[in-house]
Amino acid sequence: MIDVELPNLMQVRAFIRVAELGSVSRATQVLFRAQSVVTRAIAELEARFAVPLFERHANGMRLTDYGECLLPRAQRVLAELDGVPSLLGTAQGEPLYLFQARRLQVFVKLCETRHMQTVARHFGLSQPAVSAALKVLEGGCGQPLFVRTSRGLQPTVASRDILFPIRRALNELRLLDSDLSAMQGTLRGVVHVGALPLGRSRILPDAILRFTAQHPQVRVVTNESPFDLLATELRVGDVDFVLGALRPYDYASDLVGEPLINEDMVLLARRGHPLLHTHLTLQGVHQARWVLPRAGSPARQLLDNCFAAAGLAAPWPVVESADLAVIRGLLVRSDMLAAVSAHQLAYEIASGELQRLPLALPGTARAIGLIQRSGCLQSPAAVALMACIRQVITEQA
């Protein structure tokens, strides 16, 4: 699916300079453009958004409320692109070769697919048009961005260096329409949520139901990738926030965690399991047949530490899995045990299909909450969905 047409980056640039300098004439000196060109850029951007961005006065241009709404995110777009030359080690200054949204989209898609013909089909362009866009970018960067090999286009180090800020700039550009819609009283757009196991079985579905009932014109997209991949998506703005177990600061120092609830892990088994009505100890369940979180995961480390504190080796898993459907299927069909958060399989516990064994797992408490990129400017829709998540957790506590 082709992306919705994004605002024109050169027009956004003109909008920012006029807003910062207070007049078209002063902006023309910075932009090195004729006054008529800058005036037309502002008029076309106002037509694109269908709102006035400035009040025209004899002594200059003053932002309207709509302009004030759009300016902070527009400035973030420009800041991301203006930082590219320093990443490349080239001359500073505005990198005008980046100020064309389709060119940037082509670059991002080439990094993803590494195949020019696939990119051309995706955007409805000819292959020469894609080649031309790439040539302009490489000329501006002053170095190759891809190496042609028998396996397709391979991104160079320079491509990898500039990919994140370009993706962030495009994502900020996409949110300008959402900011404006929210100011006009209606939330629109898409919220991308990273859903980790601790939040996605009960908390997130309840919050989404509440949110979409209140804001029917917003679409919610969930991403169930492992945390390392979600963290990358957060850093480039492809995911708005993540709901799940928080990570230590030194593990993700550029991400900010907001704890909402703490929960200990519990031992689960099938209905009628022979251990349900016996006196249990960690030593007594040590040799059980286990389905455990993957090695190296935070949950697995906590469980291993719990057994180590009791002077026991880590339990040996028959199966390692983070997939709740797999864990549930194994538990209900066998005498295997699992250590999970009660939130993860809350419906199965409530129905009695799975039952908690009467054994505490000290030291396995984990903070569940929201994870965001440090310093990000969330879309109004993402802010509203996070508020619903907080409400749901408060009510379930």
HELIX and SHEET records of a PDB file:
HELIX    1   1 LEU A    9  LEU A   21  1                                  13    
HELIX    2   2 VAL A   24  LEU A   31  1                                   8    
HELIX    3   3 GLN A   35  PHE A   49  1                                  15    
HELIX    4   4 ASP A   65  ASP A   82  1                                  18    
HELIX    5   5 VAL A   84  LEU A   88  1                                   5    
HELIX    6   6 LEU A   96  LEU A   98  5                                   3    
HELIX    7   7 ALA A  101  THR A  113  1                                  13    
HELIX    8   8 MET A  116  PHE A  123  1                                   8    
HELIX    9   9 GLN A  127  CYS A  141  1                                  15    
HELIX   10  10 VAL A  157  MET A  183  1                                  27    
HELIX   11  11 PRO A  197  ARG A  200  1                                   4    
HELIX   12  12 ILE A  203  GLN A  214  1                                  12    
HELIX   13  13 PHE A  227  VAL A  236  1                                  10    
HELIX   14  14 TYR A  249  TYR A  251  5                                   3    
HELIX   15  15 LEU A  282  VAL A  285  1                                   4    
HELIX   16  16 PRO A  298  ALA A  309  1                                  12    
HELIX   17  17 LEU A  324  VAL A  332  1                                   9    
HELIX   18  18 ALA A  346  SER A  351  1                                   6    
HELIX   19  19 PRO A  380  GLN A  396  1                                  17    
SHEET    1   A 2 PHE A  54  HIS A  57  0                                        
SHEET    2   A 2 GLY A  60  LEU A  63 -1                                        
SHEET    1   B 2 PHE A 146  THR A 149  0                                        
SHEET    2   B 2 GLY A 152  PRO A 155 -1                                        
SHEET    1   C 5 VAL A 218  ASN A 223  0                                        
SHEET    2   C 5 GLY A 189  ALA A 195  1                                        
SHEET    3   C 5 PHE A 241  ALA A 245  1                                        
SHEET    4   C 5 ARG A 366  ARG A 373 -1                                        
SHEET    5   C 5 LEU A 255  GLU A 263 -1                                        
SHEET    1   D 5 PRO A 317  GLU A 320  0                                        
SHEET    2   D 5 TRP A 290  LEU A 292  1                                        
SHEET    3   D 5 LEU A 337  SER A 341  1                                        
SHEET    4   D 5 MET A 265  ARG A 270 -1                                        
SHEET    5   D 5 LEU A 354  ARG A 356 -1                                        
END                                                                             
